[in-house]
């Protein structure tokens, strides 16, 4: 084992019992599919609060839950008095579970592909995209598709994080070391995760077990993290894509909530430093009442503003 792997493994072992990477709440949620569905359902309030702060209302609206997974959050959007909610995901099995557990008269779950959503032009008022956009391999193409299905004046709310977030690689259970992917190569990172995963002190969660309840043997064998899984966009990359889209956009950067990290909040005003200390990014994208071509011909340009920090 190389020196970087030795150092990173030592740090991971030391921090494994901490709540840096995984809170106790999240660890409990990952013990079973039902517990995780309950956890996801509770997360819906986080999204609804963000939507309200961004001036987005669901009451009386046709809403899309983009990347709905098993529908646990989708059903909560329906409870917010939306006229109809479409849950859309590329995962066939997840859509099947959503239909089984969360179907109602005014909720429709649809399997989609990565290029086109199965909805008509200008048929939707609001799109909510929570914890999904960092997984979209081609964000610009997907923004164009969202623009297509939104009515003029419709709004898209994206909740995501940048690649320099301390735990951006989504390896919480095996890599509790913040910014490990920044200070170490992806090869070192994944090899260390493999060693942690196979250590006797590692406690597997539901994602680590096969259908018979046995630990999956071949996890973390890759040498790099595929951009088909995580697009590795920084905040500035998302900002550029939003600015180049047909939408008007406003960004809100959310600081870390821990009292120990309160000192980092002013750092969100610094263009490069904010990449490391932004806990979450909320982007509100609005389809203008006038279409893109007419706005260009009249000299009216869209804006992409930073609206300060979100609490």
C-alpha positions, 0 to 999 in steps of 0.5 A: 500500500502506498504512503498516500493510501496509508495516510488516508486509511489512517484518517478514515479509521480515526474518523469512522465513528464521527458524524463528519461524513454520516450523521447518526440520523443518516446511518439509521436511515440506511439500515433498511429501505423503509427507513430510508424512504421515511428519511427521504420523505422527511427531507421534503420539508427541506425542499419545500422551505427552499422553494418558499424562500425562492418565491416558488409556490406549489399550490394549484400548480402542475409540478415535476419531481425530476429524479424522483427515485422511489417517490417518497418525496414526490408524495409530499409535493402533492400534499402541498396542494399541487394540482398534479405531480409528475415523478420522473426518473431513469431508474425503472426499478425505482419507478416501479416502487414509486407506483407501488407505494405512492400512486394517487389520482393526482400523482403520475410516475414516469420512466424517462431517459437521459435525453427527453422527458415524456411530457408535452411542451409548455405543460408544467409550472414548476420543476423541483430537482433535489440532490440530482443535478450533480449526477446529470452528465450533460447539464446544459442539455437537461436545462434545455429539456426543462425549458421545453416542458415549462410554461412561460413564467414557469420555474425550475428549482435545483438543489445541488452541490459543487465538486469541492464540497467536502463530501462531494464524491458521495462516499460518506459511509467509507470515506469520512475524511472531508475534501479527501478527493481534493487532497488525494487522487481518485485512485488513492481515494477508491483504493482506500474506500475498498480497504475500509469496506473490507475492514472488520470494523466497517459496518455495512449498510443496505447499499452494501448488501445483495438481495440475500443479505450478503455483503457485496464483494466487488465494491470500489474496484474502479480507478476513478469516479465516472462522470456518468455518475457524478459530473464533477461540476464546480459551483462556477461550472453550474453558474456558467451553464445556468448563465448560458441557458435560456433561463433567468437565474438566481443562485443562493449559497447555503453555509454549513449549519454547524456552530463550529463552521459558522466562521465559514459563512463570510467565505461564501462571498469569495469566488474561489474559496466558496467552492470549498465552504458552500454546504448547498447550492439552490438555483432558481431558474425561470422561463421568461414570458418572452421566448429566447429569440424575441428577447435577443432581437429586442436587446433584453438579456437574461441575468444570473444573480447571486442572491446572497446566502440561504440560511 
